[in-house]
Structure formats: structure tokens, C-alpha cells
Amino acid sequence: MESSTEKVDKYRSFMYGEGEKNTTWVFGAPPNFDIVDKFFEQGRTKIWPAGSLEEKVQNLVKTMEMELFHKADPQDYKSLDASKYTFSVNGIAFLLHFSAL
């Protein structure tokens, strides 16, 4: 059961809690997005209604970015399937699957 003192990020999932206790972080601990979130809140032009599809997409994108850049082990990703994830840069498709690393 979640305690009321447990840290929570209001835009990103899978950073804290029981499910992340064995996560390998690139810099040894979950990142602190307090300053980034402050600038985001000051600069955004739309506040989505709570629970709306737009808010869910916004939070999913922020979660995916956090996982891709801050979790060292792709097996710790929860917002995407690392075994199927590929990407390309400038139209060049990379045939990388994290499960092969």
C-alpha cells in the first residue's frame, strides 16, 4: 500500500514506489524534474482536464522520455516494450532491439 510520504511525480509514472525499487538508474537515483516542471507549467498554453486523453498522452510522452534517458536497463521500461522498440534518425532506420544488447 502506498504511504502518504512516498514521493510522486505529477507528470511521470514509474519513477518511485515498490515497482521501481530494483530499477537501475543512469545516475544512481531517479532524476529530479522540479525545475523542468516549473518551466513547463510557466510556459504551457493549455492545461488539460484531469483524466482527459490529452493529459494522458502528455504524461505518457514525459514518462517515455524519462525512461529512455534515465533508466540504464531497458528491461526496467514500463511505458514501452523494449523488445519491440526501434528508432531512426534522419530517416535511417536502426535495427536495434534492446533485448539484443
N, C-alpha and C positions, 0 to 999 in steps of 0.2 A: 504494500500500500504506500502511496506517495505521502511524504511528510510535507507539512506546510513550509518548512525551511529549505526544502530542496530547490536548487536553482533551476529556473525555467527561462528559455529564450522565447520571446513573444512572436518571432518570425520564423524560427528554425526548429525543426524536430530532430530527434536522435542525437542530442548533444549531451544530455545529462540523464541520470536515472539508472535503474538497475540494468537495463539493456545495454548500457554503454560502459559498464564498469571494467570490461576487458578490452575496450577499444584501444587501438594503438594510434596515438596522435602524432602528427609530424613533429610538433614542438613539445611533446611530452604531456600536454593538457589541452582541454577544449579551448578554442580561441575565445577572446573577449570581443564582442561586437558592440559594446556600449557606445563608442564614439561613432562608428559606422551607422548604427541605428539612429542616433541623434541627428546626423546629417541627412539620412534618408527621410526621417519624419519632418525635418525642416524644409526639405526641397520637394517633397512629393506634391503632386497637384490633385490627387484623388485619394480619399480614404474609403476603402471598400467596406460594404456592410459585413458585419461579423457572420461568418459561415457561408458567405457567397462564393460562387465559383471563382470569381476574380481574386478574392482573398486567398483561396486555397491554392490557386496557380502561383500567385505571388510568393507564398510561403514555401511551396514546393521548389520553385526556382532558387530561392535563398538556401533551402536545405541541400539541394543538389550541389550548389556551388561550394557550400561549406564542406560537404563530404568529399568532393573531388579534390579540393585543395588542402584540407586539414586532416583527413584520416589517412594514415600511412598504409593500411592494409585494405585493398578493395573488398575483401570478404566482410569488412565491417560496414559497407554501404548498405543502407536500408531503403533509400529513395529510388534506387535503380538496380537492375540486375547486372552485376559486374561481368558475368559470363557472356552476356549478350551486348554489352556496351562497346561501341566503336565510335570513332570521331574522325573528322577530316579537317584539314587546314588548307585554305585557298584552293579548295576543290580536289585536293589529293587525299584519297581515301587511305587510311591506315588500317591495316589488317591486324590490329591489336585487340586481343581479348584479354582482360586482366587475369582470367583463370590460367592463362598460359605463362604468366610471369612468375 
